[in-house]
Amino acid sequence: MATKSDVTTYTVKQALAARVEDHIEIAVEAEDGTKLKLKASADQLDALVGDLETILDADDAAA
């Protein structure tokens, strides 16, 4: 993965997802108007969802 100095942080304004052939596309618009599209496999998104669930569960436990 890129180092912290190689990464630009954006705040998400809107995000949409769709299955396209053999992959999933996530279209993201940032608050500053920057738009990008991410292409990922189902396995990559399963891993990401697992990470997000762990983070959200930890937040719930702390509350």
N, C-alpha and C positions, 0 to 999 in steps of 0.2 A: 504494500500500500504506500501511497505517497507520504512524504514527510509533511508535518504541519505547515511549513512555509510554502509548500506546493499546492495547498488547498485553499479555495475560496469558499467562504461560508455564505449561504443564502438563507433567508427566511421564506418558507413556503407560503405562497398565497393560495394556490390551488394545485391539486394533483389528481390525475385521472389514470386509470389502468385499463388495458384491453389485451386480450389474447390475439396475436397475429401469427398465423401459421404455427410454427414450432416454438415460439417464444412469447414472452409477455412484454408489453411496452408500457412504461409509466411516463406520462407527459407531466412535466412540472413547470409551473410559472412561479417565479419568485416575486416578492413584494416590489423589487426594483424594476420589474418588467422582463428580466432575463427568463428565457424559455429554454428548456432542454428536454430531451427524450432519452430515457434509459431503456435498454433492451436487456432482458435477463431470462435465464432458464427457470423452469419451475423449481428445480433444486436450489438455485441461488436464492429465490424468493422465500422458499421454505426456511432456509437458514436465517434469512433476515427477519422473517416473522417470529421465529424462535427467539432471536436476540431481543426483538421488541417486546415480546410477551414477558421475558425475564425482567427487562427494565421496568415495565408497567407493574408487574407483580411486586417487585421490590418497592416501587413507589406506594402501592396500596398497603403493603405491610408496614411501611414507615408512617403512614397517615393515621 
